[in-house]
Amino acid sequence: MIEYDETEKRMVFKLVYYGPALSGKTTNLLRLHDILDTEGRGDLMVLDTKDDRTIFFDLLPFFLTTPSGWKLKIKVYTVPGQVKHDATRKAVLQRADGIAFIADSQLSEIRNNFQSFENLEKNLTFVGLDIATIPLVIQFNKRDLQKIIPEEDIERVWRPTGIPIFFASALKGWGVIETFQMLLDKTYDYIDKRYSLQDVHGLSKEEFIQRIVRKKAMDH
Amino acid sequence: MGNKQDIQYVVGKEKRLKDLISESELSPLLNSALKAGICNITLKDDTGNIIVEAKQEGFTSGLSCQYTLTVEGEPAGQLLITSDAEELKPLADLIYEALRSIINSNLKRVLTTEVHSSVVTQSYEELLETNRKLKESETRYRDLAENLDRKVQERTEELKKAYTRLIQQEKMASIGQLAAGLAHEINNPMGFIMSNLSTLQRYIERLREFINTQAEAIRKTSLTELISSIEEKRKVLKIDYLLQDSIELIRDSLEGSERVKKIVSDLKGFSHIDDAKISIIDINKEIDRTLNVLIHEIPDDAEIVKEYNDLPGFRCNPASICQAFLNIILNALQARQQGLKLKISTYYKDGMIHVIFSDNGPGIPEDIRERIFEPFFTTKEIGKGTGLGLTVVYDVITSYGGGIDIESKTGEGTTVKLTLPVKGDGDV
């Protein structure tokens, strides 16, 4: 959690899209920005990219007000995937409340996926977070491409971990919302345990997700 | 250097409108707006506090346009622009747009600057840490390089010693097995050979007696011809010599057999065929006892110096430990016939009994030093030594977990150092 302000009645949470370089973290956010209604969210802020590679981070904020009158802000960030930007990743990862790990489905990227996941584990420990308890979902992106890791292989490797797995093509726009929704689902439980969203603030999980994942009318 | 877990800045910290706008930055815009005919510009944050205000002198009232300013998409403040002419609305819109873009670009700048400085600080600390580690490992490697030669030598020496010990142990073990089998096999025939030889000795005595009696009886008769022919035959066949020599032959054979028996018994001791009773003994007393046994072997001019210290009780088979002392002392006695000086000292230190025998004999020639514990290796004449003396010593001492160390200088003497560990239940 980034901020908890009793006087201003405000809670600010952080979700982070993590993953290897070029796995489509920014594309995921772009798609959310495209698909979701402008009401209840801010604009996507893309901070200084170079040749379409993220150097700092991207930010997509969401807002809602609880029945108790508190303002809830969910800031969704991406980290730079390139190995050299590890310090930035650590900085962005601090006080995160949930993580979507965006893996690249291409066969050539298996190693990078594992390295990035290891890096995530290491950096979570560094910033004092526990990978076993922090909300985490994994998305295997770029399912529209050829030469990708078969679904059975992914299932076999990742299912036993109990981490929710999603298959997506951020470029084509599918699987993105499902990933985000599951991340919110798990994050709600995580936050609810600490800040009693349901009991104190009267905000149910369904409402929480519904208020954030509001699709634009024209898309349907 | 700060604690790494305690990075001050957190990406995502909320920004207020006043964090993103400074009066000095805005004043050129506001001034030109006033010049263009705007009467009043007021910027308030979301709690209603005025952040910036600019107005024409003498302004009282006019037409107002109100805009909401957002930060990260959230309402963060109000912009109020008042003018006295309606056609100034596009100008107000323009001011709003300008302000919005200033806020947005400032937000981006602030965010990137913050991440950047946080990253730089962090990277700097990481660099310091890396540098420290590098220095540490450099010291380690330098140390290693400097001592490498010596360490390799030490290690090689250790390995060599361990290897020699191992070979020695294996040799001892296999010889022990062989000896046990051999001793058993030799003992049986030796038993009846010796018994038969003794019987044969008695038989020959009786035969000689009978022959002599017979010759005497014949001589007393008048059968001169017969007598002379028997005497003749007796001389030709050297019967008298034969009888005499038979007895000597048997006596020698019995002596030889005795020696074989001794070797076999040594072998048995060496391979622990007969494990006798274990008791707690005083090593000093046992050395004295051994010296008493050897009293006739010790030349009159030999000088035996005893330097005994109080020792704790030692748990062992007394016969075997005495055998070991005996073999060492015998070696010293045999090494020098005249002017022998043998010093025996004992002391107890750190759980170990030390027994040191030091003689002024000729020393052990360097070329055979490595072989002295080898079974059947001897420098003595055949028949004088079995070649098992030090082998037995080695075996006895190591069987109690002890050690044996021999130092020898050619022409100066030999020192045998025994160490025997005292187990808890052996303490007095």
Chai-1 contact restraints between the chains, C-beta under 6 A:
chainA,res_idxA,chainB,res_idxB,connection_type,confidence,min_distance_angstrom,max_distance_angstrom,comment,restraint_id
A,I2,B,G12,contact,1.0,0.0,6.0,A-B,restraint_1
A,E3,B,E14,contact,1.0,0.0,6.0,A-B,restraint_2
A,K14,B,G12,contact,1.0,0.0,6.0,A-B,restraint_3
A,G42,B,E72,contact,1.0,0.0,6.0,A-B,restraint_4
A,G42,B,G73,contact,1.0,0.0,6.0,A-B,restraint_5
A,D43,B,G73,contact,1.0,0.0,6.0,A-B,restraint_6
A,L47,B,T112,contact,1.0,0.0,6.0,A-B,restraint_7
A,D48,B,T112,contact,1.0,0.0,6.0,A-B,restraint_8
A,F56,B,T112,contact,1.0,0.0,6.0,A-B,restraint_9
A,F56,B,V115,contact,1.0,0.0,6.0,A-B,restraint_10
A,P61,B,E72,contact,1.0,0.0,6.0,A-B,restraint_11
A,P61,B,G73,contact,1.0,0.0,6.0,A-B,restraint_12
A,F63,B,E74,contact,1.0,0.0,6.0,A-B,restraint_13
A,K75,B,G12,contact,1.0,0.0,6.0,A-B,restraint_14
A,A87,B,V119,contact,1.0,0.0,6.0,A-B,restraint_15
A,A87,B,Q122,contact,1.0,0.0,6.0,A-B,restraint_16
A,A87,B,S123,contact,1.0,0.0,6.0,A-B,restraint_17
A,T88,B,V115,contact,1.0,0.0,6.0,A-B,restraint_18
A,T88,B,V119,contact,1.0,0.0,6.0,A-B,restraint_19
A,A91,B,V11,contact,1.0,0.0,6.0,A-B,restraint_20
A,A91,B,V115,contact,1.0,0.0,6.0,A-B,restraint_21
A,A91,B,S118,contact,1.0,0.0,6.0,A-B,restraint_22
A,V92,B,V11,contact,1.0,0.0,6.0,A-B,restraint_23
A,Q94,B,V10,contact,1.0,0.0,6.0,A-B,restraint_24
A,R95,B,V10,contact,1.0,0.0,6.0,A-B,restraint_25
A,G128,B,Q5,contact,1.0,0.0,6.0,A-B,restraint_26
